Amino acid sequence: MDAGYDVVRLAWLLRDLPMVLVGRLRSDRVFYAPAGARSGPSRGWQPRHGAKLVLRDPDTHPDPACATHHHLERYGAVQATAFGRMHPKLESRAWLKDHQGPLPLIEGTVIGLTVERLPGNATPKPMWLWASTPVPENEAQADHWWSMYLRRFDLEHTFRFLKQSLGWARPKLREPEAADRWTWIVLGAQALLRLARPLAVECRLPWRQPVPLARLSPARVRSTYRRTCRNTVHPAGPPIASAPGPGRPKGGTNRLKPTLQHVGKAHYKG
């Protein structure tokens, strides 16, 4: 999820579910490490927060739990740094104003991502993510988290296509079973457009440029789907019976309603 969502609050509300939340952070956020135990007897309250981690201040960054380096064709050199068991300082307001007892310490993994370049010649800035798992098991798991965040843009475009083009949210359904059934129908249409991509490569509108098969979007296939089906070889129709049908039972009446012709109106089939 993007920085507009409170990923820490959502992680606390969904803590009983087997899921990992990954959200983008603003660059002005501050997190804290675990306080640890005091050495020797002391008076006063036990501290709740340890060393401070200021995202925009590299001098406050501790030793990372893991650090990886990769090279991507789209972004160039990519460096990821993960800091484990980092929590924000919460206050008794907003969604915690009715909380009873001490405020919770919601620990997670802070991931800093630095790339060499961005599409469109934009100046790359460090991107910060927060995962709801306190410590990554290994470097591959940390790389999996920020890789999934990069796929968020593809998911958002997919949801927008399902809603705007395929009418996912258009019907007003009352029953949950009907909503589930309609969702599977829309997903089937999405899969059909994916499978029809090889047939729609050459079937394009005159003003469109040729697009490779790997970059052919479902919206592009949908715009030419009717022409694609017309140019596709269709299987043979059902065989015609050699004997006539039984017809209407003896003594029965015709239950088909007669066709009504509107006077003074011309109806055209488009």
Secondary structure as UniProt FT lines:
FT   TURN            3..4
FT   HELIX           7..13
FT   TURN            14..16
FT   STRAND          22..25
FT   TURN            27..28
FT   STRAND          30..32
FT   STRAND          52..54
FT   TURN            55..56
FT   HELIX           58..60
FT   STRAND          66..72
FT   TURN            73..75
FT   STRAND          76..87
FT   HELIX           94..96
FT   TURN            97..98
FT   STRAND          108..115
FT   TURN            119..120
FT   STRAND          127..131
FT   HELIX           139..150
FT   HELIX           152..164
FT   TURN            168..169
FT   HELIX           176..195
FT   HELIX           197..200
FT   TURN            206..207
FT   HELIX           213..215
FT   HELIX           218..223
FT   HELIX           225..231
FT   TURN            250..251
FT   TURN            263..264
//
